[in-house]
């Protein structure tokens, strides 16, 4: 190489001098051994002598980057090229004039996330000494496609373009952090014959041989483990802070009007900042007005309100888009109303579903990370930030329907009527409960304790309650608002129009009769005391009870006549008329309002709310009694009867299955894919609702719970017809086998219809079938190079020992066989280790086998020529030969943010692309 002072030096002087600096006490023989590359020392295609790799996490900014640069380059600082890189290294990532000068001095090329964005890495070189320096994450997904890491991509590109003799870095984890991104880098290092020299192994190793490859895999596994442990430790701190009600971020991320306590026992908690009370009040008033966001931003800027831009707090007047920043502030209006704050914390550990008791939520099935949700109580100052009516008006104007999805929403509006509709009859208890986006009317058998009081219990335990009605929130709220408004405008049957004089003679007769009945009851009780036999005592006691009951009825009739006279011509007071009108408006537009306020107002206006509902009937009768203050005193009007749609057909939470339910489920399970969409639309269901309803019906037809899930997920329509006992076109023996399996309560079920993702094995078998269908088969090394088949999967396909490779092998029959007898623990030539496809015992053809694990195909193998399994004589339908993938695959589960478990999506086909005969070399 040529140094900067014009003198020339050999290519090995760089690492040789570094070795002297590290170990001056070592022998010359030992140093020469370290300095000499073990593999490919004289490759002519190397374009660089050395590639230095320096990286630190962006979370630390410049704190550790300079130290890591010194740690990596300082042992070789005697070389002039390295000294120049070391001088300008820390400045290469600066996004200013100084950074530009530093990059010009060492031919630096900045690598941005986007034009004008933050510099996350720089490629530089002085002669044939190259440097890749970065301030970014090597473990997170940072690529624009959502699956790659930008640092790993740049490192792979740097190795491919420079093909260095040596790659020198600090700790190995600075170069590789996540094993998912290590594959492309290792392939490029192997092709270029580069000697990898991390801090843990300065003498270096090359990936051209098996020992070097094993050492690389070991370092990658250790770096990945270290990364996961670091993420776990950091995330544990965040999660426990949030579980304890503390806010783990800085105070600049808080809504206006709140501050984070930094000292004392409440450190980390969020409390109202009373000094900002006037500013928050102004924000709320501006939100309730009809002024545009630009004017609102100007007013807030005059008050000194700040927004965030580029990670910094700035006055709204100094931001590029102050109107957008002001609009984002209105997302916190629900917090100002009730003090609740919904915080979403990103999960950083891939492929977990639960962490320290907290469920990981996901919006998409292919999201490997997801997020946590925590509800924090920020509180409101005494007296509130502003009147509730004003905050509700601001919410309605600025958020509208979006208020349910804002990061600061409080309790969902569907709970506004909870606790109002609850009653009992002679046999059941009834409650209106919140169920997802609807109200569900549930009932359970009436049980009483020893004192005759109804027992309390949970209303969401599966199997203990029955859903008899289900109603949409908007429809029920609108119906109640209609009744409340009608009380003020329509004549009410309970109010007596005009003067009313009671029948005085009739009242006198009733009072006389009441006196006679009381006397008769007293006499019967005295005779019961003097009676000599038990039967006589009981007879006199029953007479006394009869007299008392008749007297009670007459007293009620007398009171009704007197009350009717007192309430004749009564009218609702003006104040109560306004209250009913406001309550009707609040209930009808409860989506953006304070749910506690809606519930309180509804409870004051509604004296009784009952439903007449029957599972399977699409309508229900609602009976509403309204409590109203009149000029003659308080009065309860009603009941007012209305009709409302019910979508409950006896599915969730009920043990009763109607004929309609059974017919609907049978129609769904026997429909084609094209017909299924129309049926779901007709029934008003989505896929999840259809699955739940089908499971409930099928539990009455199949003996095993897992058989129900398997049948629902079964994609072969003729097989479903056989299991349900319907007409079919399958052979009698195969049909009898299906019935015997699915109706056997002792069958050893697997969780789903298609267990495991056999795509890799199917690809390998199809590749052999296309390119090596002969008796000689194919060498194992060529099969693995072309298809990427793992070693465990390969031996699972060859295995003939029961119980071995139980987790990885697809079934009980081998998919491949060796062409010769492999000698265990004896070295064999790569060309001698060959495999081929097995022969079908029925048609004796060596053709492609279908890999599929289903209850009716325990061998896991199906001949694609005769459609027979090795252990069954009957042919399977052609649909079984399709590339099915079952719902047990992790990437195919969808998490419902409102629930704590994942729901399987269902069986689908997963076609694959056949790789070429020989993988092209780059």
MOWOHU-V152945 format. One record per residue. N is the residue number from 1. D_CENTER is the distance of its C-alpha to the mean C-alpha in Angstrom with 1 decimal. Layout:
n=[N & N]
d_center=[D_CENTER & D_CENTER]
This chain:
n=[1 & 2 & 3 & 4 & 5 & 6 & 7 & 8 & 9 & 10 & 11 & 12 & 13 & 14 & 15 & 16 & 17 & 18 & 19 & 20 & 21 & 22 & 23 & 24 & 25 & 26 & 27 & 28 & 29 & 30 & 31 & 32 & 33 & 34 & 35 & 36 & 37 & 38 & 39 & 40 & 41 & 42 & 43 & 44 & 45 & 46 & 47 & 48 & 49 & 50 & 51 & 52 & 53 & 54 & 55 & 56 & 57 & 58 & 59 & 60 & 61 & 62 & 63 & 64 & 65 & 66 & 67 & 68 & 69 & 70 & 71 & 72 & 73 & 74 & 75 & 76 & 77 & 78 & 79 & 80 & 81 & 82 & 83 & 84 & 85 & 86 & 87 & 88 & 89 & 90 & 91 & 92 & 93 & 94 & 95 & 96 & 97 & 98 & 99 & 100 & 101 & 102 & 103 & 104 & 105 & 106 & 107 & 108 & 109 & 110 & 111 & 112 & 113 & 114 & 115 & 116 & 117 & 118 & 119 & 120 & 121 & 122 & 123 & 124 & 125 & 126 & 127 & 128 & 129 & 130 & 131 & 132 & 133 & 134 & 135 & 136 & 137 & 138 & 139 & 140 & 141 & 142 & 143 & 144 & 145 & 146 & 147 & 148 & 149 & 150 & 151 & 152 & 153 & 154 & 155 & 156 & 157 & 158 & 159 & 160 & 161 & 162 & 163 & 164 & 165 & 166 & 167 & 168 & 169 & 170 & 171 & 172 & 173 & 174 & 175 & 176 & 177 & 178 & 179 & 180 & 181 & 182 & 183 & 184 & 185 & 186 & 187 & 188 & 189 & 190 & 191 & 192 & 193 & 194 & 195 & 196 & 197 & 198 & 199 & 200 & 201 & 202 & 203 & 204 & 205 & 206 & 207 & 208 & 209 & 210 & 211 & 212 & 213 & 214 & 215 & 216 & 217 & 218 & 219 & 220 & 221 & 222 & 223 & 224 & 225 & 226 & 227 & 228 & 229 & 230 & 231 & 232 & 233 & 234 & 235 & 236 & 237 & 238 & 239 & 240 & 241 & 242 & 243 & 244 & 245 & 246 & 247 & 248 & 249 & 250 & 251 & 252 & 253 & 254 & 255 & 256 & 257 & 258 & 259 & 260 & 261 & 262 & 263 & 264 & 265 & 266 & 267 & 268 & 269 & 270 & 271 & 272 & 273 & 274 & 275 & 276 & 277 & 278 & 279 & 280 & 281 & 282 & 283 & 284 & 285 & 286 & 287 & 288 & 289 & 290 & 291 & 292 & 293 & 294 & 295 & 296 & 297 & 298 & 299 & 300 & 301 & 302 & 303 & 304 & 305 & 306 & 307 & 308 & 309 & 310 & 311 & 312 & 313 & 314 & 315 & 316 & 317 & 318 & 319 & 320 & 321 & 322 & 323 & 324 & 325 & 326 & 327 & 328 & 329 & 330 & 331 & 332 & 333 & 334 & 335 & 336 & 337 & 338 & 339 & 340 & 341 & 342 & 343 & 344 & 345 & 346 & 347 & 348 & 349 & 350 & 351 & 352 & 353 & 354 & 355 & 356 & 357 & 358 & 359 & 360 & 361 & 362 & 363 & 364 & 365 & 366 & 367 & 368 & 369 & 370 & 371 & 372 & 373 & 374 & 375 & 376 & 377 & 378 & 379 & 380 & 381 & 382 & 383 & 384 & 385 & 386 & 387 & 388 & 389 & 390 & 391 & 392 & 393 & 394 & 395 & 396 & 397 & 398 & 399 & 400 & 401 & 402 & 403 & 404 & 405 & 406 & 407 & 408 & 409 & 410 & 411 & 412 & 413 & 414 & 415 & 416 & 417 & 418 & 419 & 420 & 421 & 422 & 423 & 424 & 425 & 426 & 427 & 428 & 429 & 430 & 431 & 432 & 433 & 434 & 435 & 436 & 437 & 438 & 439 & 440 & 441 & 442 & 443 & 444 & 445 & 446 & 447 & 448 & 449 & 450 & 451 & 452 & 453 & 454 & 455 & 456 & 457 & 458 & 459 & 460 & 461 & 462 & 463 & 464 & 465 & 466 & 467 & 468 & 469 & 470 & 471 & 472 & 473 & 474 & 475 & 476 & 477 & 478 & 479 & 480 & 481 & 482 & 483 & 484 & 485 & 486 & 487 & 488 & 489 & 490 & 491 & 492 & 493 & 494 & 495 & 496 & 497 & 498 & 499 & 500 & 501 & 502 & 503 & 504 & 505 & 506 & 507 & 508 & 509 & 510 & 511 & 512 & 513 & 514 & 515 & 516 & 517 & 518 & 519 & 520 & 521 & 522 & 523 & 524 & 525 & 526 & 527 & 528 & 529 & 530 & 531 & 532 & 533 & 534 & 535 & 536 & 537 & 538 & 539 & 540 & 541 & 542 & 543 & 544 & 545 & 546 & 547 & 548 & 549 & 550 & 551 & 552 & 553 & 554 & 555 & 556 & 557 & 558 & 559 & 560 & 561 & 562 & 563 & 564 & 565 & 566 & 567 & 568 & 569 & 570 & 571 & 572 & 573 & 574 & 575 & 576 & 577 & 578 & 579 & 580 & 581 & 582 & 583 & 584 & 585 & 586 & 587 & 588 & 589 & 590 & 591 & 592 & 593 & 594 & 595 & 596 & 597 & 598 & 599 & 600 & 601 & 602 & 603 & 604 & 605 & 606 & 607 & 608 & 609 & 610 & 611 & 612 & 613 & 614 & 615 & 616 & 617 & 618 & 619 & 620 & 621 & 622 & 623 & 624 & 625 & 626 & 627 & 628 & 629 & 630 & 631 & 632 & 633 & 634 & 635 & 636 & 637 & 638 & 639 & 640 & 641 & 642 & 643 & 644 & 645 & 646 & 647 & 648 & 649 & 650 & 651 & 652 & 653 & 654 & 655 & 656 & 657 & 658 & 659 & 660 & 661 & 662 & 663 & 664 & 665 & 666 & 667 & 668 & 669 & 670 & 671 & 672 & 673 & 674 & 675 & 676 & 677 & 678 & 679 & 680 & 681 & 682 & 683 & 684 & 685 & 686 & 687 & 688 & 689 & 690 & 691 & 692 & 693 & 694 & 695 & 696 & 697 & 698 & 699 & 700 & 701 & 702 & 703 & 704 & 705 & 706 & 707 & 708 & 709 & 710 & 711 & 712 & 713 & 714 & 715 & 716 & 717 & 718 & 719 & 720 & 721 & 722 & 723 & 724 & 725 & 726 & 727 & 728 & 729 & 730 & 731 & 732 & 733 & 734 & 735 & 736 & 737 & 738 & 739 & 740 & 741 & 742 & 743 & 744 & 745 & 746 & 747 & 748 & 749 & 750 & 751 & 752 & 753 & 754 & 755 & 756 & 757 & 758 & 759 & 760 & 761 & 762 & 763 & 764 & 765 & 766 & 767 & 768 & 769 & 770 & 771 & 772 & 773 & 774 & 775 & 776 & 777 & 778 & 779 & 780 & 781 & 782 & 783 & 784 & 785 & 786 & 787 & 788 & 789 & 790 & 791 & 792 & 793 & 794 & 795 & 796 & 797 & 798 & 799 & 800 & 801 & 802 & 803 & 804 & 805 & 806 & 807 & 808 & 809 & 810 & 811 & 812 & 813 & 814 & 815 & 816 & 817 & 818 & 819 & 820 & 821 & 822 & 823 & 824 & 825 & 826 & 827 & 828 & 829 & 830 & 831 & 832 & 833 & 834 & 835 & 836 & 837 & 838 & 839 & 840 & 841 & 842 & 843 & 844 & 845 & 846 & 847 & 848 & 849 & 850 & 851 & 852 & 853 & 854 & 855 & 856 & 857 & 858 & 859 & 860 & 861 & 862 & 863 & 864 & 865 & 866 & 867 & 868 & 869 & 870 & 871 & 872 & 873 & 874 & 875 & 876 & 877 & 878 & 879 & 880 & 881 & 882 & 883 & 884 & 885 & 886 & 887 & 888 & 889 & 890 & 891 & 892 & 893 & 894 & 895 & 896 & 897 & 898 & 899 & 900 & 901 & 902 & 903 & 904 & 905 & 906 & 907 & 908 & 909 & 910 & 911 & 912 & 913 & 914 & 915 & 916 & 917 & 918 & 919 & 920 & 921 & 922]
d_center=[56.1 & 57.8 & 57.4 & 57.5 & 61.1 & 62.4 & 62.9 & 61.4 & 59.7 & 58.4 & 54.8 & 54.4 & 55.8 & 52.4 & 50.9 & 54.4 & 54.9 & 51.5 & 52.4 & 55.7 & 53.9 & 51.5 & 54.1 & 57.7 & 58.8 & 57.8 & 60.4 & 61.0 & 60.3 & 56.9 & 56.0 & 57.1 & 54.9 & 51.9 & 52.9 & 53.4 & 50.4 & 50.0 & 48.9 & 49.8 & 52.1 & 54.0 & 51.5 & 52.9 & 49.6 & 48.2 & 48.0 & 47.3 & 48.8 & 45.8 & 42.3 & 41.1 & 37.3 & 36.3 & 32.8 & 31.1 & 27.7 & 27.5 & 26.4 & 30.0 & 31.7 & 35.4 & 35.8 & 35.5 & 36.0 & 39.8 & 40.1 & 38.2 & 40.4 & 43.5 & 42.4 & 41.9 & 45.0 & 47.5 & 48.9 & 50.0 & 51.1 & 54.8 & 54.0 & 54.6 & 51.6 & 49.2 & 51.0 & 50.4 & 46.7 & 46.5 & 48.3 & 46.0 & 42.8 & 41.1 & 42.0 & 40.6 & 37.2 & 38.8 & 38.2 & 41.7 & 45.3 & 45.7 & 42.8 & 44.4 & 47.7 & 46.1 & 44.4 & 47.7 & 49.6 & 47.5 & 46.5 & 42.9 & 40.3 & 37.3 & 33.9 & 31.7 & 28.1 & 29.6 & 33.2 & 34.2 & 31.1 & 31.0 & 32.8 & 30.6 & 33.2 & 36.9 & 39.0 & 42.7 & 45.8 & 49.4 & 51.4 & 49.6 & 47.6 & 44.0 & 41.3 & 37.6 & 36.3 & 32.8 & 30.9 & 27.3 & 24.5 & 25.1 & 21.7 & 19.1 & 18.3 & 20.7 & 22.0 & 22.0 & 20.7 & 17.4 & 18.4 & 21.6 & 23.1 & 26.0 & 28.0 & 27.9 & 28.9 & 31.8 & 33.0 & 33.1 & 35.0 & 37.4 & 38.3 & 38.8 & 41.0 & 43.1 & 43.3 & 44.4 & 46.6 & 44.6 & 41.2 & 41.5 & 38.6 & 38.1 & 35.7 & 33.9 & 30.5 & 31.6 & 31.8 & 28.9 & 25.8 & 23.1 & 24.4 & 22.3 & 24.6 & 27.8 & 28.9 & 30.4 & 32.2 & 33.7 & 35.0 & 36.7 & 38.2 & 39.5 & 41.1 & 42.8 & 44.1 & 43.0 & 43.7 & 40.6 & 41.8 & 39.2 & 40.4 & 39.8 & 42.2 & 44.6 & 46.9 & 44.1 & 43.0 & 42.6 & 40.1 & 42.9 & 43.5 & 41.6 & 42.1 & 40.8 & 37.8 & 37.1 & 37.6 & 35.2 & 32.4 & 33.2 & 32.9 & 29.6 & 28.2 & 29.6 & 28.2 & 24.7 & 25.0 & 26.4 & 23.5 & 20.8 & 23.0 & 23.5 & 19.8 & 19.3 & 22.3 & 21.4 & 17.8 & 19.3 & 21.6 & 19.0 & 16.8 & 20.0 & 21.5 & 18.6 & 18.7 & 22.4 & 22.1 & 23.3 & 22.3 & 22.0 & 22.9 & 26.4 & 28.0 & 28.0 & 24.3 & 25.0 & 25.9 & 29.6 & 31.4 & 29.5 & 30.4 & 29.2 & 31.6 & 32.8 & 35.3 & 36.0 & 34.0 & 31.5 & 30.8 & 27.4 & 27.0 & 27.2 & 30.1 & 31.7 & 34.2 & 37.1 & 39.1 & 36.7 & 37.0 & 39.3 & 37.1 & 34.0 & 36.3 & 37.5 & 33.9 & 33.2 & 36.6 & 36.0 & 32.7 & 34.4 & 37.2 & 37.4 & 38.1 & 36.3 & 33.9 & 36.6 & 39.1 & 36.5 & 35.7 & 39.5 & 40.0 & 37.2 & 38.7 & 42.0 & 40.4 & 39.2 & 35.5 & 33.6 & 30.6 & 28.7 & 29.7 & 29.6 & 28.2 & 31.3 & 32.2 & 34.9 & 36.7 & 35.4 & 38.7 & 38.2 & 34.8 & 34.7 & 32.7 & 33.4 & 32.4 & 28.8 & 28.7 & 30.2 & 27.7 & 24.8 & 26.6 & 26.4 & 22.6 & 23.6 & 26.0 & 23.9 & 24.2 & 27.9 & 28.1 & 26.5 & 25.6 & 21.8 & 19.6 & 15.8 & 15.1 & 12.1 & 12.8 & 11.7 & 11.1 & 14.2 & 14.2 & 13.1 & 11.6 & 10.8 & 8.5 & 10.6 & 13.2 & 16.2 & 14.7 & 11.7 & 8.2 & 6.0 & 2.8 & 2.6 & 5.3 & 7.3 & 8.0 & 10.4 & 8.6 & 10.0 & 9.3 & 6.4 & 7.6 & 8.9 & 10.3 & 14.0 & 16.6 & 19.9 & 23.3 & 25.4 & 28.1 & 30.7 & 34.4 & 37.0 & 37.8 & 34.5 & 34.2 & 35.7 & 36.4 & 33.4 & 34.9 & 35.0 & 31.4 & 30.3 & 32.5 & 31.0 & 27.4 & 28.7 & 30.4 & 28.0 & 24.6 & 25.2 & 22.2 & 20.1 & 20.6 & 17.7 & 15.3 & 17.2 & 16.1 & 18.8 & 18.3 & 19.6 & 19.3 & 18.3 & 21.5 & 21.1 & 22.5 & 25.8 & 27.9 & 26.6 & 29.7 & 32.2 & 32.2 & 33.1 & 36.2 & 37.9 & 40.5 & 42.7 & 40.1 & 36.6 & 34.5 & 32.3 & 29.4 & 27.4 & 23.8 & 20.6 & 18.3 & 15.3 & 17.4 & 20.6 & 23.2 & 23.9 & 27.4 & 27.5 & 30.6 & 31.7 & 35.2 & 37.4 & 38.3 & 40.8 & 41.7 & 45.3 & 46.2 & 45.1 & 42.0 & 38.8 & 36.3 & 33.0 & 29.7 & 26.0 & 25.0 & 21.6 & 22.7 & 22.4 & 25.9 & 27.7 & 27.3 & 27.8 & 26.4 & 29.5 & 28.3 & 25.3 & 25.9 & 24.3 & 24.2 & 26.3 & 28.9 & 29.5 & 29.7 & 32.1 & 34.2 & 34.7 & 35.6 & 38.1 & 39.8 & 40.1 & 41.8 & 44.0 & 45.4 & 47.0 & 48.5 & 49.4 & 52.1 & 50.7 & 52.4 & 52.2 & 54.3 & 58.0 & 59.4 & 62.9 & 65.2 & 65.3 & 68.1 & 67.5 & 70.0 & 72.0 & 74.0 & 70.9 & 69.4 & 72.7 & 72.6 & 69.1 & 70.0 & 73.1 & 71.1 & 68.5 & 71.5 & 72.9 & 69.6 & 69.1 & 72.6 & 72.1 & 68.9 & 70.7 & 73.6 & 71.2 & 69.6 & 73.1 & 74.1 & 70.9 & 72.0 & 75.5 & 74.5 & 75.6 & 73.1 & 69.3 & 69.3 & 71.5 & 69.3 & 66.2 & 68.1 & 69.3 & 65.8 & 64.3 & 67.0 & 66.3 & 62.5 & 63.5 & 65.8 & 63.2 & 60.6 & 63.0 & 64.0 & 60.4 & 60.0 & 63.2 & 62.1 & 58.8 & 60.9 & 63.2 & 60.4 & 58.8 & 62.2 & 62.7 & 59.2 & 59.6 & 62.8 & 61.2 & 58.2 & 60.4 & 59.5 & 56.7 & 54.3 & 51.0 & 51.6 & 50.6 & 48.2 & 46.4 & 46.3 & 44.5 & 42.0 & 41.2 & 40.8 & 38.5 & 36.4 & 36.2 & 35.0 & 32.4 & 30.9 & 31.0 & 29.3 & 27.0 & 23.8 & 24.7 & 26.8 & 26.7 & 25.5 & 27.8 & 30.7 & 30.0 & 29.8 & 33.0 & 34.9 & 33.9 & 35.1 & 38.4 & 39.1 & 37.9 & 40.2 & 38.6 & 35.8 & 36.0 & 34.9 & 36.8 & 34.1 & 34.4 & 31.6 & 32.1 & 34.0 & 32.4 & 34.0 & 34.5 & 37.2 & 36.3 & 39.0 & 39.0 & 41.6 & 42.0 & 43.5 & 46.0 & 48.8 & 52.1 & 55.6 & 56.7 & 53.8 & 50.2 & 49.5 & 46.7 & 46.8 & 45.5 & 43.8 & 42.8 & 41.3 & 38.8 & 37.0 & 33.2 & 31.0 & 29.0 & 26.3 & 26.3 & 28.0 & 27.7 & 24.3 & 21.7 & 23.3 & 26.8 & 29.1 & 31.3 & 31.1 & 33.3 & 35.1 & 33.2 & 29.9 & 31.4 & 32.9 & 29.7 & 27.7 & 30.7 & 30.8 & 27.2 & 27.5 & 30.7 & 29.9 & 29.7 & 26.7 & 28.7 & 29.5 & 26.1 & 24.9 & 27.9 & 27.6 & 24.0 & 25.3 & 28.3 & 26.4 & 24.0 & 20.9 & 17.8 & 16.9 & 14.7 & 17.5 & 20.1 & 18.6 & 18.6 & 22.1 & 23.4 & 22.4 & 24.3 & 27.4 & 27.5 & 27.5 & 31.0 & 32.1 & 30.9 & 31.7 & 28.6 & 25.0 & 23.8 & 26.3 & 24.6 & 21.3 & 23.5 & 25.5 & 22.8 & 21.4 & 25.0 & 25.8 & 29.6 & 31.0 & 34.3 & 32.9 & 30.8 & 34.1 & 35.9 & 33.5 & 33.6 & 37.4 & 38.0 & 40.4 & 39.6 & 41.3 & 40.6 & 43.3 & 44.3 & 43.7 & 40.2 & 39.4 & 40.9 & 38.8 & 35.6 & 36.7 & 37.7 & 34.4 & 32.0 & 34.4 & 35.1 & 33.6 & 34.4 & 32.8 & 30.7 & 27.4 & 24.6 & 21.1 & 20.8 & 23.4 & 23.2 & 22.4 & 21.8 & 21.8 & 25.6 & 25.6 & 27.4 & 30.0 & 30.6 & 31.2 & 33.6 & 35.5 & 35.8 & 37.1 & 39.8 & 40.7 & 41.3 & 43.1 & 44.6 & 45.2 & 48.5 & 49.6 & 49.6 & 45.8 & 44.2 & 44.2 & 41.0 & 40.8 & 40.9 & 38.2 & 35.8 & 36.7 & 36.1 & 33.0 & 31.3 & 31.4 & 30.6 & 33.3 & 31.4 & 30.5 & 34.2 & 35.6 & 33.2 & 34.7 & 38.2 & 37.8 & 40.2 & 39.9 & 38.1 & 35.2 & 35.1 & 31.9 & 30.1 & 26.6 & 27.4 & 30.1 & 29.2 & 31.8 & 35.3 & 37.4 & 37.9 & 37.0 & 39.4 & 42.8 & 44.9 & 48.1 & 50.2 & 50.1 & 48.0 & 49.7 & 47.4 & 47.7 & 50.3 & 49.8 & 49.9 & 50.2 & 47.0 & 48.7 & 49.6 & 46.0 & 45.2 & 43.0 & 43.2 & 41.6 & 42.8 & 45.2 & 44.3 & 46.6 & 47.2 & 48.0 & 48.8 & 47.1 & 45.2 & 42.5 & 38.8 & 36.8 & 33.5 & 30.9 & 29.0 & 28.1 & 28.2 & 29.9 & 33.0 & 33.3 & 33.2 & 35.1 & 32.2 & 34.9 & 36.3 & 39.3 & 38.7 & 42.5 & 43.2 & 39.7 & 40.7 & 39.1 & 41.5 & 41.5 & 41.7 & 44.7 & 43.1 & 41.3 & 37.7 & 36.7 & 36.1 & 32.4 & 31.9 & 32.9 & 30.0 & 27.4 & 24.7 & 21.4 & 19.6 & 16.0 & 16.1 & 15.4 & 12.3 & 12.0 & 12.1 & 9.2 & 6.6 & 3.6 & 5.2 & 4.9 & 8.4 & 8.3 & 8.5 & 8.5 & 7.6 & 9.9 & 12.4 & 13.4 & 17.0 & 19.9 & 20.9 & 23.6 & 23.1 & 26.5 & 27.6 & 30.2 & 33.3 & 34.4 & 38.1 & 40.8 & 41.1 & 38.4 & 40.1 & 40.9 & 40.4]
